[in-house]
Amino acid sequence: MLNLTPKKIYERSALRVNPCKTCQPVGALYAALGVHKCMPHSHGSQGCVSYHRTFLTRHFKEPAIASTSSFTEGASVFGGGSNLKTGVKNVFDIYDPDIIAVHTTCLSETIGDDLNAYIQDMDLPEGKIVVHTNTPSYVGSHINGFFNMMCGFINYLSQSTGVKNGKTAIFPGFVNPGDIREMKKIAKLMNVPFVMFPDQSGVMDAPMSGHYEMYPKGGTTIPEIVGLGDCEKVLALGELTCEEPANVLERKCGVPYELLPLPIGIEGTDRFVMALSEISHDDVPYELEEERGQLVDVMLDAHPYYHDKKVAIFGDPDTVLGLTSFALELGMIPKYVITGTPGEGFVRKATALFDKFGVFDCTAKAGADLFELHQWIKNESVDLLLGTSYGKQIAKAEDIPFVRAGFPVLDRYAHSYFPIVGYRGALRLLELISNALMDRRDKDAADEDLDVVM
């Protein structure tokens, strides 16, 4: 079917074909899964939460738990208040979470349910908590839902006692558990006491133990979220994902924050490491210097195979910006850079990267879709595709090497266990990119030119 994508491009303002995003509740559900003993709750129909759970389960190859208000025709007309109250009672009685995180859907948003009023009117069991956020599916993307859910936790729980706890809050952005583990490793090496929020490591990459645990050991605890208000500072990683929750915490509790890009590539990781160094007043340990030096060494060794190669990058905004920065550090040309999440901040930041590295004739667009990207590639092709699994049809139709990175990756295994952040993550990305381009060179080589040593 994708072979029928036309080269002629028409501007579309009210139609998306093959979107480069999914809806807000998916992000809200994922954020809630990063809280220990939390049950995400979808205030809508059963079909909504089934889709959202399936989407996350296909990416992580792990069960994504969630409950639902189970709207029927009656709730759609008269409101879902009674459904929510009954659902919350049943969830606490049957599944016994410490906290329920409620997010809305397009259905409950359209009928105008007042979740704050519903929650205040509930008779909750002692020691149990319910929080909520609004996540209309027809606005924004899963990235908006993710940071809206973070804001919901902060608004309900975070408090300032006036006495600092000596910790730094790290907001990791919308990343995989493997990325969070790498960030935590770097923070520990830098001797910085921290709270990671949210923290899906140990939840969406929990080990096989022989028996099912609904609430694995991982996740940010409720006392840690409450204590965010007493943190010394917030390091908000992912400027387009984490600025809003960092702002909410600063307005509510007076905690200052520093916005940083996702630590993808050399400069992004350098900035993260130096921000931690300013907090700890410690020198960078040799272990991190060694990792950085190894990365630079391999970059120099392999540069003939990726230098000046054109790449199309697509996915979530902060991930795409990080991948674009790293591609530029490698000497590649990010010909097309798109995200499905709307927001002109993405275009400004991508354009600033093009200007900084002196590359020209590159295109960045927010609120874009993969049909449009395919049309651009049909008019002027690239050497590599870098992004989510939804690029595989384009890669096949146009015979382009393809490296999977970001969210979602639905057609491969173990990717969420391995980081793309930090120096180690950059080394992994470099291996994937170099190997894809070298495989293409081998594939296209004549028999007499097929080298064993490259």
C-alpha positions in Angstrom: 0.0 0.0 0.0 2.8 2.5 0.8 4.1 2.1 -2.7 1.0 4.1 -3.7 2.0 7.1 -1.6 2.0 10.0 -4.1 5.0 12.3 -4.5 2.9 15.4 -5.0 2.4 17.1 -1.6 -0.8 18.8 -0.5 -1.0 20.9 2.7 -3.4 19.2 5.2 -4.7 21.1 8.2 -7.5 18.8 9.4 -6.3 15.3 8.5 -3.5 13.1 9.8 -2.5 10.0 7.8 -0.3 7.4 9.7 0.1 9.6 12.8 3.5 10.0 14.6 1.9 9.9 18.1 -0.8 8.3 20.2 -3.3 9.8 22.6 -2.9 11.5 26.0 -4.2 8.6 28.2 -1.4 6.4 27.0 1.1 8.8 28.4 -0.9 9.3 31.6 -1.1 5.6 32.2 2.7 5.2 31.7 3.4 8.0 34.1 1.1 6.4 36.7 2.9 3.1 36.3 6.1 4.9 37.5 4.6 5.3 41.0 4.9 2.4 43.5 1.7 0.4 44.2 -0.3 2.7 41.9 -3.3 1.6 39.9 -3.9 3.7 36.8 -7.6 4.3 36.2 -9.2 5.3 32.9 -12.4 7.3 33.3 -14.1 6.2 30.2 -15.2 3.0 28.4 -13.6 -0.4 28.5 -12.5 -0.1 24.9 -10.4 3.0 25.7 -8.3 1.4 28.4 -8.0 -1.8 26.5 -6.3 0.1 23.7 -4.1 2.0 26.0 -3.0 -1.1 27.9 -2.4 -3.0 24.7 -0.3 -0.2 23.2 2.1 -0.1 26.3 2.1 -3.9 26.6 3.2 -4.3 23.0 6.1 -1.9 23.5 7.4 -3.2 26.8 6.3 -6.9 26.4 5.1 -6.6 30.0 1.5 -6.3 31.3 0.4 -2.7 31.8 -2.2 -2.8 34.5 -5.1 -0.4 34.6 -8.8 -0.2 35.7 -11.7 1.6 34.1 -15.0 3.3 34.9 -16.6 1.1 32.2 -18.9 3.7 30.7 -22.1 2.5 29.0 -24.8 4.5 27.3 -26.2 5.7 30.6 -22.9 7.1 31.9 -22.3 8.7 28.5 -25.6 10.7 28.9 -25.9 11.3 32.6 -22.2 11.4 33.6 -19.8 8.9 35.0 -19.7 10.0 38.7 -21.4 6.9 40.0 -19.2 4.7 37.8 -16.1 6.3 39.1 -17.1 6.0 42.8 -18.1 2.4 42.4 -14.9 1.6 40.4 -12.6 3.2 43.0 -14.3 1.3 45.8 -14.0 -2.0 43.9 -10.3 -1.4 43.0 -9.3 -0.7 46.6 -11.3 -3.7 47.8 -10.1 -6.2 45.2 -6.6 -5.0 44.1 -5.5 -3.1 47.2 -3.3 -0.4 45.6 -2.0 2.4 47.8 -3.1 5.0 45.3 -5.3 5.3 42.3 -4.4 7.7 39.5 -7.4 8.7 37.4 -7.1 10.1 33.9 -9.9 11.2 31.7 -10.7 10.1 28.1 -12.3 11.9 25.2 -15.7 10.6 26.3 -15.6 11.8 29.9 -14.0 15.1 28.7 -16.8 15.7 26.2 -19.6 15.2 28.7 -17.8 17.4 31.2 -17.3 15.2 34.2 -15.9 17.1 37.2 -13.4 14.6 38.6 -12.2 16.9 41.4 -15.8 17.1 42.8 -16.3 13.3 42.4 -13.1 12.6 44.3 -13.8 15.0 47.1 -17.2 13.3 47.6 -15.7 9.8 47.9 -15.4 7.9 51.2 -11.9 6.5 50.8 -10.4 3.7 53.0 -8.0 5.0 55.6 -4.5 5.6 54.2 -5.7 5.3 50.5 -5.3 8.1 48.0 -7.0 9.1 44.7 -5.4 11.7 42.3 -6.5 12.8 38.9 -5.6 14.7 35.8 -7.5 15.7 32.6 -6.3 14.1 29.4 -8.6 14.6 26.5 -7.6 12.3 23.7 -8.4 14.8 20.9 -5.8 17.3 22.1 -2.0 17.0 22.1 -0.4 13.5 22.3 0.8 10.9 24.8 3.6 13.3 25.8 1.0 15.8 27.0 -0.8 13.1 28.9 2.5 12.0 30.5 3.3 15.4 31.9 -0.3 16.2 32.8 -0.3 13.0 35.0 3.0 14.2 36.6 1.3 17.5 37.4 -1.7 15.6 38.9 0.5 13.8 41.4 2.4 17.0 42.3 -0.8 19.0 42.7 -2.4 16.4 45.0 0.6 15.2 47.0 3.8 17.4 47.0 4.2 19.5 50.1 6.9 21.9 51.4 7.6 21.7 55.1 10.1 24.5 55.0 13.0 22.1 55.7 15.0 20.9 52.8 15.7 17.2 52.5 19.0 17.5 50.7 17.8 15.7 47.6 17.6 16.6 43.9 14.5 15.7 42.0 15.2 14.2 38.6 12.3 14.2 36.1 13.5 11.8 33.4 10.9 12.5 30.7 9.1 10.0 28.6 11.9 7.3 28.3 12.3 3.6 28.7 13.2 1.8 32.0 16.7 1.2 30.6 17.2 4.9 30.2 16.0 5.6 33.7 18.5 3.0 35.1 21.3 4.7 33.2 20.3 8.1 34.6 20.2 6.7 38.1 23.6 5.1 37.6 25.1 8.5 36.5 23.5 10.3 39.4 24.9 7.8 41.9 28.4 8.0 40.4 28.2 11.8 40.8 27.2 11.3 44.5 24.0 13.2 44.2 21.1 12.1 46.5 18.0 12.1 44.3 14.4 11.2 43.8 13.5 10.0 40.3 9.9 10.8 39.3 8.3 9.0 37.7 10.4 5.8 37.8 9.2 2.9 35.7 12.4 0.9 36.3 11.6 -2.2 38.3 8.0 -2.0 37.1 8.0 -2.2 33.3 11.2 -4.3 33.3 10.6 -6.4 36.3 12.3 -9.8 36.3 10.7 -13.1 35.9 10.2 -14.5 39.4 7.9 -17.5 38.8 4.8 -15.8 40.1 2.9 -12.7 39.0 3.2 -9.5 41.1 0.6 -6.8 40.3 2.8 -4.2 42.0 6.5 -4.9 41.5 9.2 -3.4 43.7 10.0 -0.4 41.5 8.4 3.0 41.2 8.5 6.3 43.0 7.0 6.0 46.4 4.2 8.2 47.7 6.4 9.7 50.5 9.0 10.5 47.8 6.4 12.4 45.7 5.2 14.2 48.9 8.9 15.1 49.6 9.4 16.6 46.1 8.3 19.9 47.7 11.4 19.8 50.1 13.9 19.0 47.4 16.8 21.4 46.8 16.3 21.5 43.0 14.7 19.8 40.0 16.7 18.6 37.0 14.0 18.4 34.3 15.3 16.3 31.5 13.4 16.8 28.3 12.7 20.4 27.8 9.3 19.9 26.0 8.1 17.1 28.3 9.2 18.2 31.8 8.9 22.0 31.9 5.2 22.0 32.9 5.5 19.7 35.9 8.7 21.5 37.0 6.8 24.7 36.8 3.9 23.3 38.8 6.3 22.2 41.6 8.1 25.6 41.6 4.8 27.5 41.9 3.4 25.2 44.6 6.5 24.6 46.7 9.1 27.0 45.6 11.6 24.4 44.3 13.8 25.8 41.6 14.4 23.8 38.4 16.9 23.6 35.6 15.7 22.5 32.2 18.0 20.2 30.3 17.7 18.3 27.0 17.5 14.5 27.3 21.1 13.3 27.9 21.4 11.7 24.4 24.8 12.0 22.7 27.9 13.7 24.0 26.7 17.3 24.6 23.4 16.2 26.1 25.1 13.8 28.5 27.8 16.4 29.3 25.2 18.9 30.4 23.5 16.4 32.7 26.8 15.3 34.2 28.0 18.9 34.8 24.6 19.8 36.3 25.1 17.0 38.8 28.7 18.1 39.4 27.5 21.6 40.3 25.1 20.0 42.9 27.6 17.6 44.4 30.7 19.8 44.0 32.6 16.6 43.1 34.8 16.0 40.2 33.5 13.7 37.4 34.6 10.2 38.3 37.0 8.3 36.0 34.3 5.7 35.2 32.3 8.4 33.4 35.4 9.9 31.8 36.3 6.4 30.5 32.9 5.9 29.0 33.0 9.2 27.3 36.5 8.5 25.9 35.4 5.1 24.6 32.4 6.7 22.8 34.7 9.4 21.2 37.1 6.6 20.1 34.4 4.6 18.3 33.0 7.7 16.7 36.4 8.4 15.2 37.0 4.8 14.2 33.6 4.5 12.3 33.2 8.0 11.0 33.8 7.1 7.3 30.6 5.1 7.3 28.2 7.7 8.6 29.8 11.0 7.9 27.6 13.2 5.6 24.9 10.5 5.4 21.3 11.9 5.4 18.9 10.7 8.0 15.2 11.1 8.7 14.3 11.2 12.4 10.8 10.9 13.9 9.1 10.2 17.2 8.6 12.0 20.5 9.8 15.6 20.6 12.6 15.4 23.2 13.8 12.0 22.0 13.9 13.3 18.4 15.8 16.5 19.4 18.3 14.3 21.3 18.7 12.0 18.4 19.1 14.9 16.0 21.8 16.5 18.2 23.7 13.2 18.3 23.4 12.7 14.5 24.9 16.2 14.0 27.7 15.3 16.4 28.4 12.3 14.2 28.6 14.5 11.1 25.3 13.2 9.7 22.7 15.5 8.0 19.3 15.3 9.7 17.4 16.0 6.5 13.9 15.5 8.0 13.1 15.9 11.7 9.4 15.4 12.7 7.2 14.8 15.7 3.5 14.1 15.9 3.2 16.1 19.1 2.1 19.7 18.3 4.1 22.7 19.5 6.3 25.2 17.7 8.9 24.9 20.5 10.1 21.7 18.8 10.7 23.5 15.5 12.6 26.3 17.1 14.9 23.9 19.0 15.5 21.8 15.9 16.2 24.8 13.8 18.7 26.1 16.4 20.5 22.7 16.2 20.7 23.0 12.4 22.1 26.6 12.7 24.6 25.6 15.5 26.1 22.8 13.3 25.9 24.7 10.1 23.7 22.3 8.1 21.3 23.6 5.5 18.2 22.5 3.6 16.9 20.5 6.6 13.2 20.4 7.5 11.7 20.2 11.0 8.0 20.0 11.7 5.7 19.4 14.7 2.3 17.9 14.5 3.4 16.1 11.4 2.6 12.5 10.3 4.5 9.7 8.6 2.5 10.0 5.3 4.0 13.5 4.9 7.5 12.2 5.8 7.1 9.4 3.2 6.2 12.0 0.6 9.3 14.1 1.4 11.5 11.0 1.1 9.9 10.1 -2.2 10.9 13.6 -3.5 14.4 13.5 -2.0 15.6 10.2 -0.3 17.7 9.7 2.8 20.4 7.1 3.7 18.8 6.1 7.0 15.5 6.1 8.9 15.7 6.6 12.7 12.6 6.3 14.8 9.7 4.1 16.0 8.4 0.9 14.5 5.9 2.8 12.4 8.7 3.7 10.0 9.2 0.1 8.9 6.7 0.3 6.1 8.4 3.4 4.7 11.8 1.7 5.0 10.6 -1.3 3.1 8.8 0.7 0.4 11.8 3.0 -0.2 14.5 0.4 0.5 16.2 2.4 3.3 18.2 1.1 6.3 16.2 1.5 9.4 17.2 1.9 13.1 14.5 1.6 15.8 14.7 4.0 18.7 12.2 5.7 21.0 8.5 4.9 21.6 6.9 2.7 20.5 9.0 -0.2 19.3 6.5 -2.9 18.8 8.2 -5.4 16.5 11.5 -6.1 18.4 12.4 -7.4 21.9 14.6 -6.2 24.8 15.0 -2.6 23.4 13.4 -1.1 26.5 16.1 -2.7 28.7 19.0 -0.9 26.9 19.5 2.8 27.2 19.9 5.4 24.5 20.9 8.1 27.1 24.3 8.6 28.6 27.6 7.8 27.1 26.8 4.1 27.1 23.5 4.7 25.4 25.2 6.8 22.8 27.6 4.0 22.1 24.7 1.6 21.6 23.1 4.1 19.2 26.3 4.5 17.3 26.7 0.8 16.9 23.1 0.4 15.6 23.5 3.3 13.2 26.9 2.2 11.9 25.9 -1.4 11.5 22.8 -0.5 9.6 24.8 1.6 7.1 27.6 -0.9 6.8 25.0 -3.7 6.3 23.6 -1.7 3.4 27.1 -1.2 2.0 27.7 -5.0 2.1 24.3 -5.7 0.6 24.9 -3.4 -2.4 28.5 -4.4 -2.9 29.6 -6.5 -5.9 31.0 -9.9 -5.0 34.5 -8.8 -5.8 34.1 -5.7 -3.5 32.6 -7.5 -0.5 35.2 -6.9 2.2 35.6 -9.0 5.3 37.5 -6.3 7.0 35.8 -2.9 7.0 
